Amino acid sequence: MTFILPSFGASAISAVPGGGGVLPSITNTYSVSFDGTNVYMNYALDADLGGAIMPSSYSDYDLTFSFWVKPLTSSDENIFQWAGVLTSGVPFMLISTQNSYVNRGFRSHSTNPTTNAWNHFLISRTASDNTWRVFLNGNSTPIASHNDGGTYGNGSNNGDLSAADKIWLANGYGGYGNVMIDEFAFWNSDQSANLTSIYNSGVPADLSSLTPYSWHRMGDNDSGTGTTITDQGEDSNGNPSGNDGTLMNGASIYSGTLDPNPDGDGPDFSSDVPS
Amino acid sequence: MRNYVIIDASEVSSVDFNQVLETSADTLRYNLAGTKTFVKFEGDTPSFLEGKTANTHSEMLEILAGEEWTDPDANP
């Protein structure tokens, strides 16, 4: 039996042993498709030590990214980078379908996501052990990990970490990703204890009770149109973070296909989202 | 269906960005030499692209995977 809990705070969810709390369901109709040529989405995300959202000491740097991705090829496709410029050669983070580069640590994933299917990634950095972990599809065994020793070295060869940093979806050093992305969320806290809740048996859940700092629903809350992806996250004061994303060069909200008569009762709208 | 057309960098000034899917001249992707870029469109061919070769999505991905457009050693 599954219980749908009302929206408690993040601490209530975390208190469930094994991260097994159940998040509320949410309507999810849209995702965004990136064609792998030159399309991308970006939004501001200040990575600066002691800046607006991160601690002043790198060793205290907790963070989490959660998103759903559908690789459209079996090649290694860029999913996102956290960097100062497009196609940066010195990103702080670069995550592709088959590799992760985080704070100077390059790791190949032990398991790759399934091509042409929706997969869930949760990437965390835990300050208490200075370790990055990449989780795939709710499995508690990471597909990559990296202990960065709690240090960060500024410099052109050591990756970007500045107030001007942005998240660049479907872009990274070496090219653009041929992928679809949905429910892209970020916390400046470690949410790995909530892996099971967030994965939610493969169906995106309502993350509101976990108060992500930024949460881009990739078309939902934007009526499935336009080139702005509204940030649904909020800051520590409960105010909208306001880091809206912009779709560039023809990145498009996937509005599905119209099946004229799939079940004999007339046209049906068929979206393409994790389900 | 999207059509992808490679143009010389010198032709960017003639692109009407209201007729292609690219956002602006500042967001174009160039080859490694910086001499070529491309734009894409759906539907009727914009007049400033008439006479040029239009590639399909799969054809364009194959072109972009080549060493003219992608550094084979591109890891940060």
Contacts between the chains, C-beta under 8 A, distances in Angstrom:
chain1	res1	chain2	res2	distance
A	35	B	2	7.2
A	35	B	57	6.2
A	36	B	61	5.8
A	36	B	64	7.7
A	37	B	4	6.6
A	37	B	29	7.2
A	37	B	38	7.5
A	37	B	40	7.1
A	37	B	57	7.5
A	37	B	60	5.5
A	37	B	61	6.8
A	37	B	64	6.1
A	38	B	22	7.2
A	38	B	27	7.5
A	38	B	28	7.1
A	38	B	29	3.9
A	38	B	38	7.3
A	39	B	21	8.0
A	86	B	27	7.9
A	88	B	76	7.3
A	89	B	76	5.7
A	90	B	76	6.2
A	91	B	76	5.6
A	94	B	76	5.8
A	101	B	75	7.3
A	101	B	76	5.5
A	106	B	75	6.7
A	106	B	76	7.8
A	159	B	76	7.3
A	172	B	76	8.0
A	173	B	74	5.4
A	173	B	75	6.9
A	173	B	76	4.7
A	174	B	70	6.5
A	174	B	71	6.5
A	174	B	74	3.2
A	174	B	75	7.0
A	175	B	64	7.2
A	175	B	70	5.6
A	175	B	74	7.1
A	176	B	29	7.5
A	178	B	61	6.9
A	248	B	23	4.9
A	248	B	27	5.3
A	249	B	21	6.3
A	249	B	22	4.9
A	249	B	23	5.4
A	249	B	27	5.4
A	249	B	28	8.0
A	249	B	29	8.0
A	250	B	2	7.5
A	250	B	21	3.1
A	250	B	22	6.9
A	250	B	40	6.2
